[in-house]
Amino acid sequence: MSTHFPTPTPATVPGVAATTVASLRGKVDRIETIFKEATAKIAKLTNDPSISVRMTTDEVNRAQQQTNDAISTVKAVAVRELAKLKLETERQRDEVLRGVARALGRPEPANATEALLREQREGRAWARVKPLLDREPSQFAPIMIVVKQLAHEAIAAGDDDTLAALRAELSRYLQGRGIGAEASVELAKQLDELIGQARPAVAAALALQREVEKGVAAVMMAVNYTSTAIERGTTFFAVPNWDGKTTRNLALPGVDVKTGRALKDSDEQLVI
């Protein structure tokens, strides 16, 4: 079912432009606009009355070829616009996440050496905590208890490398243990909430990071679905919303966006 909720108020994170966050949150709206504008143009071309029964066969064929070429151009332009939107989304995501990292006290390394040293520290931290997790059964509850204990200890010790390692590795680790993706998302959320309670100044940054990572994944999926739909003339399909949980339906002109069925009284021909 298609559900479209109002855009939430941008989170206040020092160093992160609210306009950039708002732009990211509006990407699925832009995808929908590109789809509607392209398919409306195609429907108009398809219904072009220039082909007449009085035309010769050659004239009909030429007119039809011109229409097909024009439709191909509209599709190509729309797909290029979606590709540009995808690149813009990736750029804005990286911009926001750099601001989040600064707010978390872990700014982007100044050079390759500093980046390597940080990576090595986080790798050693994960190597220390992973065996403790390995001892637990492959179940959400017991692993969650250990993760929270490790996080409490790291917070008390000011051990940001262990906290960073937990946040970076937990999702893949849990899935490797056969624990579902939803559980790994929940544990990551609980870990961030725990850190945020101990460090209120970073709570908003952690929440924004989770939102942006999930939202951008939804946008990328929506771009792929919509690009394919435009190229193939798909009549009715759903794309994920920014929240990654709800969806919205997109349909060609002349198709009911709620049911996917052709509208009986539509003046527009379906674009197939």
C-alpha positions in Angstrom: 0.0 0.0 0.0 1.3 3.5 -0.9 1.9 5.6 2.2 3.4 9.1 2.1 4.1 10.8 5.4 5.1 14.5 5.9 8.8 15.2 5.9 10.1 15.3 9.5 11.8 18.4 10.9 15.6 18.3 10.2 17.7 17.1 13.1 19.9 19.8 14.6 23.5 18.6 14.4 26.3 21.1 14.5 28.2 21.2 11.2 25.3 19.5 9.2 23.3 21.8 7.0 19.6 21.4 7.6 19.0 22.2 3.9 21.1 19.2 2.9 19.2 16.9 5.2 15.9 18.3 3.9 17.1 17.7 0.3 17.9 14.1 1.1 14.5 13.5 2.7 12.8 14.9 -0.5 14.6 12.6 -2.9 11.8 10.1 -3.3 9.5 13.0 -4.1 11.8 14.1 -6.9 12.0 10.5 -8.2 8.2 10.5 -8.4 8.2 13.8 -10.2 10.7 12.6 -12.8 8.6 9.5 -13.4 5.3 11.4 -13.7 6.7 14.0 -16.1 8.4 11.5 -18.3 5.4 9.2 -18.6 3.0 12.1 -19.2 5.2 13.2 -22.2 5.3 9.6 -23.5 1.5 9.3 -23.2 1.1 12.5 -25.2 3.5 11.3 -27.9 1.7 7.9 -28.0 -1.7 9.7 -28.5 -0.4 12.1 -31.1 -3.1 12.4 -33.7 -0.7 13.2 -36.6 -1.1 9.6 -38.0 -4.1 9.6 -40.2 -5.9 6.9 -42.2 -5.3 9.1 -45.3 -1.5 8.7 -45.0 0.3 6.2 -47.1 2.0 3.2 -45.6 5.4 4.9 -45.9 4.1 8.0 -44.3 2.6 6.0 -41.4 5.9 4.2 -40.9 7.9 7.4 -40.9 5.5 9.0 -38.4 5.6 6.0 -36.2 9.4 5.9 -36.3 9.5 9.6 -35.3 7.2 8.9 -32.4 9.3 5.9 -31.3 12.5 8.0 -31.5 10.9 10.8 -29.5 9.7 8.3 -26.8 13.2 6.8 -26.6 14.6 10.3 -26.1 12.2 11.0 -23.3 13.1 7.7 -21.6 16.8 8.4 -22.0 16.5 11.9 -20.5 14.5 10.6 -17.5 17.0 7.8 -16.8 19.9 10.3 -17.0 18.0 12.6 -14.5 17.6 9.7 -12.1 21.3 8.8 -12.5 22.2 12.5 -11.6 19.9 12.3 -8.6 21.6 9.2 -7.5 25.0 10.8 -7.6 23.7 13.9 -5.8 22.3 11.7 -3.1 25.6 10.0 -2.6 27.4 13.3 -2.4 24.9 14.7 0.1 25.0 11.5 2.2 28.8 11.8 2.4 28.6 15.5 3.3 26.1 14.7 6.1 28.0 11.7 7.4 31.2 13.8 7.6 29.4 16.3 9.7 28.0 13.5 11.9 31.5 12.1 12.3 32.8 15.6 13.5 29.8 15.8 15.9 30.7 12.4 17.3 34.3 13.6 17.9 35.7 11.4 15.1 36.4 13.8 12.2 37.7 12.6 8.9 41.4 11.6 9.2 43.8 14.4 8.0 45.8 12.0 5.9 46.3 8.4 4.8 48.6 7.6 7.7 46.1 8.8 10.3 43.3 6.9 8.5 45.4 3.7 8.6 46.2 4.1 12.3 42.5 4.6 13.2 41.6 1.6 11.1 44.2 -0.5 12.9 43.0 0.6 16.3 39.4 -0.2 15.5 40.5 -3.6 14.0 42.3 -4.4 17.2 39.3 -3.3 19.3 37.0 -5.6 17.3 39.4 -8.5 17.6 39.2 -8.1 21.4 35.4 -8.0 21.6 34.4 -10.5 19.0 35.5 -13.6 21.0 33.3 -12.4 23.8 30.3 -12.3 21.4 31.3 -15.7 19.9 30.7 -17.3 23.3 27.1 -16.5 23.3 24.4 -18.5 21.5 23.2 -17.2 18.1 20.3 -15.3 19.6 19.5 -11.6 19.8 18.9 -11.3 23.6 22.2 -12.8 25.0 24.3 -11.0 22.4 22.5 -7.8 23.1 23.4 -8.1 26.8 27.1 -8.5 26.1 27.1 -5.7 23.5 25.5 -3.3 26.0 28.0 -4.3 28.7 30.9 -3.8 26.3 29.5 -0.4 25.3 29.1 0.7 29.0 32.7 -0.2 29.7 34.0 1.6 26.6 32.0 4.7 27.4 33.4 4.7 31.0 36.9 4.3 29.7 36.6 6.8 26.9 37.3 4.0 24.4 35.9 5.5 21.2 37.7 2.9 19.1 35.7 0.1 20.6 32.5 2.0 20.3 33.3 2.7 16.6 34.2 -0.9 16.0 30.9 -2.1 17.5 28.9 0.3 15.4 30.7 -0.6 12.2 30.9 -4.4 12.6 27.8 -5.5 14.5 25.3 -5.7 11.6 27.5 -8.0 9.5 28.5 -10.0 12.5 24.9 -10.7 13.6 23.9 -11.6 10.0 26.9 -13.9 9.9 25.6 -15.6 13.1 22.2 -16.2 11.3 20.4 -13.4 13.2 18.0 -11.5 10.9 18.6 -8.1 9.5 15.8 -6.6 11.6 17.4 -7.8 14.8 20.8 -6.2 13.7 19.0 -2.9 13.0 17.3 -3.0 16.4 20.6 -3.8 18.2 22.4 -1.0 16.4 19.6 1.4 17.4 19.8 0.3 21.0 23.5 0.7 21.0 23.2 4.3 19.7 20.6 5.1 22.2 22.8 3.8 25.0 25.7 6.0 23.7 23.4 8.9 23.4 22.2 8.6 27.0 25.7 8.7 28.2 26.7 11.5 25.8 23.6 13.6 25.1 25.6 15.9 22.8 26.0 13.2 20.2 22.5 11.7 20.5 21.1 13.7 17.6 24.1 12.9 15.4 23.7 9.2 16.0 20.0 9.3 15.2 20.7 11.3 12.0 23.3 8.9 10.9 20.9 5.9 11.3 18.2 7.9 9.4 20.4 8.9 6.5 22.0 5.5 6.1 18.5 3.8 5.9 17.0 6.6 3.8 19.8 6.7 1.2 19.5 2.9 0.8 15.8 3.4 0.1 16.5 6.2 -2.4 19.0 4.0 -4.3 16.4 1.2 -4.5 13.8 3.7 -5.7 16.1 5.0 -8.4 16.8 1.5 -9.7 13.1 0.5 -9.7 12.0 3.7 -11.4 14.7 3.6 -14.1 13.8 0.1 -15.0 10.1 0.9 -15.0 10.6 3.9 -17.4 12.7 1.9 -19.8 10.3 -1.1 -19.8 7.0 0.9 -19.7 6.0 -0.8 -16.4 2.4 0.2 -15.7 2.3 0.0 -11.9 5.0 -0.5 -9.2 6.0 0.5 -5.7 9.1 2.3 -4.4 10.3 2.6 -0.8 9.8 5.9 1.0 12.7 7.6 2.8 11.8 5.9 6.1 12.6 2.5 4.5 9.4 1.0 6.0 6.5 2.4 4.0 6.1 2.5 0.2 4.3 4.6 -2.4 2.8 3.4 -5.6 3.7 4.9 -9.0 1.6 4.3 -12.1 1.5 5.3 -15.8 -1.1 7.8 -17.0 -4.5 6.0 -17.2 -3.7 3.6 -14.4 -5.2 3.8 -10.9 -2.3 4.5 -8.5 -4.1 2.6 -5.7 -5.1 -0.6 -7.6 -2.9 -0.7 -10.7 -6.0 -1.1 -12.8 -6.7 0.8 -16.0 -9.0 3.8 -15.5 -12.2 3.3 -17.6 -12.7 7.0 -18.2 -9.1 8.0 -18.8 -8.4 10.0 -22.0 -4.8 8.9 -21.9 -3.6 5.7 -23.5 -1.4 3.4 -21.4 2.2 3.6 -22.2 3.4 0.0 -22.7 
